[in-house]
Amino acid sequence: MPQVSSLPLPVRHALRKLGRDLALARRKRGISTADMAARLFVSRDTLWRLERGDPTVSAGTLATALFVLGLHDRLANLAAPSSDELALSLNERRVPKHIHRSRTREH
């Protein structure tokens, strides 16, 4: 189980933002904390921890929360190769700058 202090700062910030966004999405849909916790099969305390960005909340609870909120498709595409900008830029760097004509003659 990761200690919050051992996580890189950008990861902690991302988890906090995700938690805030989940809480806002829940409230916009008019779902109370009691109802949301019941739908997730967790305690309200666990829901509050999720909404605060606690890294010890299980990925399954996060995935179920996204499903309840109708946002699970985003989870499925989180690391999709087509949206991996770093990998795409690395692929472009590997493309040769020049293509040399083959020295073999065609008959």
PyMOL commands that place a pseudoatom at each C-alpha (Angstrom):
pseudoatom trace, name=CA, resn=MET, resi=1, chain=A, elem=C, hetatm=0, pos=[0.000, 0.000, 0.000]
pseudoatom trace, name=CA, resn=PRO, resi=2, chain=A, elem=C, hetatm=0, pos=[1.651, 3.274, -1.069]
pseudoatom trace, name=CA, resn=GLN, resi=3, chain=A, elem=C, hetatm=0, pos=[2.280, 5.967, 1.489]
pseudoatom trace, name=CA, resn=VAL, resi=4, chain=A, elem=C, hetatm=0, pos=[1.035, 9.329, 0.268]
pseudoatom trace, name=CA, resn=SER, resi=5, chain=A, elem=C, hetatm=0, pos=[4.422, 10.910, 1.016]
pseudoatom trace, name=CA, resn=SER, resi=6, chain=A, elem=C, hetatm=0, pos=[6.217, 8.362, -1.204]
pseudoatom trace, name=CA, resn=LEU, resi=7, chain=A, elem=C, hetatm=0, pos=[4.181, 9.276, -4.274]
pseudoatom trace, name=CA, resn=PRO, resi=8, chain=A, elem=C, hetatm=0, pos=[5.598, 11.817, -6.729]
pseudoatom trace, name=CA, resn=LEU, resi=9, chain=A, elem=C, hetatm=0, pos=[4.025, 15.250, -6.277]
pseudoatom trace, name=CA, resn=PRO, resi=10, chain=A, elem=C, hetatm=0, pos=[2.426, 15.276, -9.764]
pseudoatom trace, name=CA, resn=VAL, resi=11, chain=A, elem=C, hetatm=0, pos=[0.759, 11.931, -8.954]
pseudoatom trace, name=CA, resn=ARG, resi=12, chain=A, elem=C, hetatm=0, pos=[-0.622, 13.283, -5.673]
pseudoatom trace, name=CA, resn=HIS, resi=13, chain=A, elem=C, hetatm=0, pos=[-1.965, 16.356, -7.488]
pseudoatom trace, name=CA, resn=ALA, resi=14, chain=A, elem=C, hetatm=0, pos=[-3.533, 14.203, -10.207]
pseudoatom trace, name=CA, resn=LEU, resi=15, chain=A, elem=C, hetatm=0, pos=[-5.243, 11.978, -7.629]
pseudoatom trace, name=CA, resn=ARG, resi=16, chain=A, elem=C, hetatm=0, pos=[-6.593, 14.992, -5.731]
pseudoatom trace, name=CA, resn=LYS, resi=17, chain=A, elem=C, hetatm=0, pos=[-7.941, 16.501, -8.952]
pseudoatom trace, name=CA, resn=LEU, resi=18, chain=A, elem=C, hetatm=0, pos=[-9.499, 13.173, -9.938]
pseudoatom trace, name=CA, resn=GLY, resi=19, chain=A, elem=C, hetatm=0, pos=[-11.162, 12.934, -6.535]
pseudoatom trace, name=CA, resn=ARG, resi=20, chain=A, elem=C, hetatm=0, pos=[-12.529, 16.487, -6.764]
pseudoatom trace, name=CA, resn=ASP, resi=21, chain=A, elem=C, hetatm=0, pos=[-13.783, 15.809, -10.286]
pseudoatom trace, name=CA, resn=LEU, resi=22, chain=A, elem=C, hetatm=0, pos=[-15.517, 12.610, -9.161]
pseudoatom trace, name=CA, resn=ALA, resi=23, chain=A, elem=C, hetatm=0, pos=[-17.191, 14.443, -6.269]
pseudoatom trace, name=CA, resn=LEU, resi=24, chain=A, elem=C, hetatm=0, pos=[-18.384, 17.187, -8.616]
pseudoatom trace, name=CA, resn=ALA, resi=25, chain=A, elem=C, hetatm=0, pos=[-19.700, 14.650, -11.143]
pseudoatom trace, name=CA, resn=ARG, resi=26, chain=A, elem=C, hetatm=0, pos=[-21.576, 12.854, -8.351]
pseudoatom trace, name=CA, resn=ARG, resi=27, chain=A, elem=C, hetatm=0, pos=[-23.126, 16.085, -7.072]
pseudoatom trace, name=CA, resn=LYS, resi=28, chain=A, elem=C, hetatm=0, pos=[-24.108, 17.226, -10.587]
pseudoatom trace, name=CA, resn=ARG, resi=29, chain=A, elem=C, hetatm=0, pos=[-25.966, 13.933, -11.002]
pseudoatom trace, name=CA, resn=GLY, resi=30, chain=A, elem=C, hetatm=0, pos=[-27.761, 14.493, -7.700]
pseudoatom trace, name=CA, resn=ILE, resi=31, chain=A, elem=C, hetatm=0, pos=[-26.325, 11.380, -6.051]
pseudoatom trace, name=CA, resn=SER, resi=32, chain=A, elem=C, hetatm=0, pos=[-25.878, 11.617, -2.282]
pseudoatom trace, name=CA, resn=THR, resi=33, chain=A, elem=C, hetatm=0, pos=[-22.777, 10.252, -0.579]
pseudoatom trace, name=CA, resn=ALA, resi=34, chain=A, elem=C, hetatm=0, pos=[-24.893, 7.561, 1.078]
pseudoatom trace, name=CA, resn=ASP, resi=35, chain=A, elem=C, hetatm=0, pos=[-26.380, 6.438, -2.263]
pseudoatom trace, name=CA, resn=MET, resi=36, chain=A, elem=C, hetatm=0, pos=[-23.024, 6.528, -4.045]
pseudoatom trace, name=CA, resn=ALA, resi=37, chain=A, elem=C, hetatm=0, pos=[-21.319, 4.543, -1.298]
pseudoatom trace, name=CA, resn=ALA, resi=38, chain=A, elem=C, hetatm=0, pos=[-24.124, 1.967, -1.460]
pseudoatom trace, name=CA, resn=ARG, resi=39, chain=A, elem=C, hetatm=0, pos=[-23.743, 1.663, -5.246]
pseudoatom trace, name=CA, resn=LEU, resi=40, chain=A, elem=C, hetatm=0, pos=[-19.998, 1.144, -4.802]
pseudoatom trace, name=CA, resn=PHE, resi=41, chain=A, elem=C, hetatm=0, pos=[-20.492, -1.369, -1.952]
pseudoatom trace, name=CA, resn=VAL, resi=42, chain=A, elem=C, hetatm=0, pos=[-18.170, 0.714, 0.252]
pseudoatom trace, name=CA, resn=SER, resi=43, chain=A, elem=C, hetatm=0, pos=[-18.541, 2.837, 3.362]
pseudoatom trace, name=CA, resn=ARG, resi=44, chain=A, elem=C, hetatm=0, pos=[-19.105, 6.587, 3.134]
pseudoatom trace, name=CA, resn=ASP, resi=45, chain=A, elem=C, hetatm=0, pos=[-15.637, 6.972, 4.651]
pseudoatom trace, name=CA, resn=THR, resi=46, chain=A, elem=C, hetatm=0, pos=[-14.128, 5.099, 1.690]
pseudoatom trace, name=CA, resn=LEU, resi=47, chain=A, elem=C, hetatm=0, pos=[-16.109, 7.261, -0.718]
pseudoatom trace, name=CA, resn=TRP, resi=48, chain=A, elem=C, hetatm=0, pos=[-14.844, 10.400, 1.006]
pseudoatom trace, name=CA, resn=ARG, resi=49, chain=A, elem=C, hetatm=0, pos=[-11.287, 9.063, 0.769]
pseudoatom trace, name=CA, resn=LEU, resi=50, chain=A, elem=C, hetatm=0, pos=[-11.792, 8.411, -2.952]
pseudoatom trace, name=CA, resn=GLU, resi=51, chain=A, elem=C, hetatm=0, pos=[-13.116, 11.936, -3.438]
pseudoatom trace, name=CA, resn=ARG, resi=52, chain=A, elem=C, hetatm=0, pos=[-10.095, 13.354, -1.593]
pseudoatom trace, name=CA, resn=GLY, resi=53, chain=A, elem=C, hetatm=0, pos=[-7.701, 11.445, -3.863]
pseudoatom trace, name=CA, resn=ASP, resi=54, chain=A, elem=C, hetatm=0, pos=[-6.489, 8.910, -1.318]
pseudoatom trace, name=CA, resn=PRO, resi=55, chain=A, elem=C, hetatm=0, pos=[-4.146, 6.517, -3.199]
pseudoatom trace, name=CA, resn=THR, resi=56, chain=A, elem=C, hetatm=0, pos=[-5.036, 3.591, -0.931]
pseudoatom trace, name=CA, resn=VAL, resi=57, chain=A, elem=C, hetatm=0, pos=[-8.602, 3.342, -2.307]
pseudoatom trace, name=CA, resn=SER, resi=58, chain=A, elem=C, hetatm=0, pos=[-8.726, 0.348, -4.636]
pseudoatom trace, name=CA, resn=ALA, resi=59, chain=A, elem=C, hetatm=0, pos=[-8.664, 0.662, -8.395]
pseudoatom trace, name=CA, resn=GLY, resi=60, chain=A, elem=C, hetatm=0, pos=[-11.827, -1.450, -8.423]
pseudoatom trace, name=CA, resn=THR, resi=61, chain=A, elem=C, hetatm=0, pos=[-13.651, 1.138, -6.337]
pseudoatom trace, name=CA, resn=LEU, resi=62, chain=A, elem=C, hetatm=0, pos=[-12.436, 3.890, -8.665]
pseudoatom trace, name=CA, resn=ALA, resi=63, chain=A, elem=C, hetatm=0, pos=[-13.503, 1.911, -11.743]
pseudoatom trace, name=CA, resn=THR, resi=64, chain=A, elem=C, hetatm=0, pos=[-16.933, 1.232, -10.254]
pseudoatom trace, name=CA, resn=ALA, resi=65, chain=A, elem=C, hetatm=0, pos=[-17.375, 4.916, -9.375]
pseudoatom trace, name=CA, resn=LEU, resi=66, chain=A, elem=C, hetatm=0, pos=[-16.565, 5.823, -12.978]
pseudoatom trace, name=CA, resn=PHE, resi=67, chain=A, elem=C, hetatm=0, pos=[-19.124, 3.250, -14.141]
pseudoatom trace, name=CA, resn=VAL, resi=68, chain=A, elem=C, hetatm=0, pos=[-21.839, 4.601, -11.834]
pseudoatom trace, name=CA, resn=LEU, resi=69, chain=A, elem=C, hetatm=0, pos=[-21.132, 8.100, -13.160]
pseudoatom trace, name=CA, resn=GLY, resi=70, chain=A, elem=C, hetatm=0, pos=[-21.116, 6.936, -16.786]
pseudoatom trace, name=CA, resn=LEU, resi=71, chain=A, elem=C, hetatm=0, pos=[-17.429, 7.757, -17.239]
pseudoatom trace, name=CA, resn=HIS, resi=72, chain=A, elem=C, hetatm=0, pos=[-15.953, 4.237, -17.449]
pseudoatom trace, name=CA, resn=ASP, resi=73, chain=A, elem=C, hetatm=0, pos=[-15.161, 4.552, -21.176]
pseudoatom trace, name=CA, resn=ARG, resi=74, chain=A, elem=C, hetatm=0, pos=[-12.497, 7.109, -20.246]
pseudoatom trace, name=CA, resn=LEU, resi=75, chain=A, elem=C, hetatm=0, pos=[-10.833, 4.586, -17.955]
pseudoatom trace, name=CA, resn=ALA, resi=76, chain=A, elem=C, hetatm=0, pos=[-10.716, 2.001, -20.727]
pseudoatom trace, name=CA, resn=ASN, resi=77, chain=A, elem=C, hetatm=0, pos=[-8.874, 4.474, -22.972]
pseudoatom trace, name=CA, resn=LEU, resi=78, chain=A, elem=C, hetatm=0, pos=[-6.608, 6.013, -20.348]
pseudoatom trace, name=CA, resn=ALA, resi=79, chain=A, elem=C, hetatm=0, pos=[-3.415, 4.465, -21.746]
pseudoatom trace, name=CA, resn=ALA, resi=80, chain=A, elem=C, hetatm=0, pos=[-4.599, 3.890, -25.317]
pseudoatom trace, name=CA, resn=PRO, resi=81, chain=A, elem=C, hetatm=0, pos=[-1.649, 3.871, -27.740]
pseudoatom trace, name=CA, resn=SER, resi=82, chain=A, elem=C, hetatm=0, pos=[-3.438, 6.321, -30.032]
pseudoatom trace, name=CA, resn=SER, resi=83, chain=A, elem=C, hetatm=0, pos=[-3.431, 8.980, -27.303]
pseudoatom trace, name=CA, resn=ASP, resi=84, chain=A, elem=C, hetatm=0, pos=[0.056, 8.270, -25.916]
pseudoatom trace, name=CA, resn=GLU, resi=85, chain=A, elem=C, hetatm=0, pos=[1.766, 11.454, -27.081]
pseudoatom trace, name=CA, resn=LEU, resi=86, chain=A, elem=C, hetatm=0, pos=[5.219, 10.462, -25.820]
pseudoatom trace, name=CA, resn=ALA, resi=87, chain=A, elem=C, hetatm=0, pos=[5.151, 7.113, -27.626]
pseudoatom trace, name=CA, resn=LEU, resi=88, chain=A, elem=C, hetatm=0, pos=[3.830, 8.749, -30.780]
pseudoatom trace, name=CA, resn=SER, resi=89, chain=A, elem=C, hetatm=0, pos=[6.625, 11.335, -30.751]
pseudoatom trace, name=CA, resn=LEU, resi=90, chain=A, elem=C, hetatm=0, pos=[9.214, 8.611, -30.172]
pseudoatom trace, name=CA, resn=ASN, resi=91, chain=A, elem=C, hetatm=0, pos=[7.849, 6.734, -33.186]
pseudoatom trace, name=CA, resn=GLU, resi=92, chain=A, elem=C, hetatm=0, pos=[8.227, 9.869, -35.318]
pseudoatom trace, name=CA, resn=ARG, resi=93, chain=A, elem=C, hetatm=0, pos=[11.870, 10.242, -34.253]
pseudoatom trace, name=CA, resn=ARG, resi=94, chain=A, elem=C, hetatm=0, pos=[12.599, 6.719, -35.465]
pseudoatom trace, name=CA, resn=VAL, resi=95, chain=A, elem=C, hetatm=0, pos=[11.325, 7.415, -38.958]
pseudoatom trace, name=CA, resn=PRO, resi=96, chain=A, elem=C, hetatm=0, pos=[14.322, 7.841, -41.262]
pseudoatom trace, name=CA, resn=LYS, resi=97, chain=A, elem=C, hetatm=0, pos=[14.908, 11.389, -42.473]
pseudoatom trace, name=CA, resn=HIS, resi=98, chain=A, elem=C, hetatm=0, pos=[16.027, 10.173, -45.908]
pseudoatom trace, name=CA, resn=ILE, resi=99, chain=A, elem=C, hetatm=0, pos=[15.137, 7.122, -47.943]
pseudoatom trace, name=CA, resn=HIS, resi=100, chain=A, elem=C, hetatm=0, pos=[17.963, 6.017, -50.218]
pseudoatom trace, name=CA, resn=ARG, resi=101, chain=A, elem=C, hetatm=0, pos=[17.176, 4.343, -53.481]
pseudoatom trace, name=CA, resn=SER, resi=102, chain=A, elem=C, hetatm=0, pos=[18.101, 0.718, -53.683]
pseudoatom trace, name=CA, resn=ARG, resi=103, chain=A, elem=C, hetatm=0, pos=[21.213, 0.008, -55.712]
pseudoatom trace, name=CA, resn=THR, resi=104, chain=A, elem=C, hetatm=0, pos=[19.799, -3.181, -57.212]
pseudoatom trace, name=CA, resn=ARG, resi=105, chain=A, elem=C, hetatm=0, pos=[18.467, -2.902, -60.736]
pseudoatom trace, name=CA, resn=GLU, resi=106, chain=A, elem=C, hetatm=0, pos=[15.007, -3.976, -61.652]
pseudoatom trace, name=CA, resn=HIS, resi=107, chain=A, elem=C, hetatm=0, pos=[14.660, -6.116, -64.785]
for i in range(1, 107): cmd.bond("trace and resi %d" % i, "trace and resi %d" % (i + 1))
show_as sticks, trace
zoom trace
